[in-house]
Amino acid sequence: MARPDKAAAVAELTDEFRSSNGAVLTEYRGLTVAQLKQLRVALGDDVNYAVVKNTLTKIAAKDAGVDSFDALLEGPSAIAFIKGDPVVAAKGLRDFAKANPLLVIKGGVLEGKALGSDEITKLADLESREVLLAKLAGAMKAAPQQAVSLFAAPLSQAARLFAALQDKLQAEGGAPAPADAPAEASNEEPVAADS
């Protein structure tokens, strides 16, 4: 590669590192071009999966302030630059690696923090951002409903208790008539007050 081409490649990689939320370094030795295309499709539009030259990537990573890739850049390397949800990208890489054991996840960086391959696998086990937000919204919606039920329960229990006591007293025959029941008709004339 001519010198201007190398400088352009380094500049492009540096921009990718700076504009990405994270990056995952993989080894793709033994994968076919068709398999790499399948991986790119599986990762979606928020991930740019690029085959890179190790020496140029070391320079670009250093320029972007990423130090965690230096020791990992051995053999044929490719980087998944993550622009969207890192959990979705980690799941895509993990699932593809399960189906194609020739893809090896070496490590990565997420928002400036170095990640090992096991940490990327743990990240893949998390639920996506959308699912976590939906669960949070559901929990926030359920909390007021639970509070209403909690405060209403003693009142409804007390009402049932009073109704049961009233029914028991009426069954025993000595209960006063309920307050809302009409008074029994009597034959006595109402007494008029003197004016």
Disulfide bonds with the S-S distance in Angstrom:
none
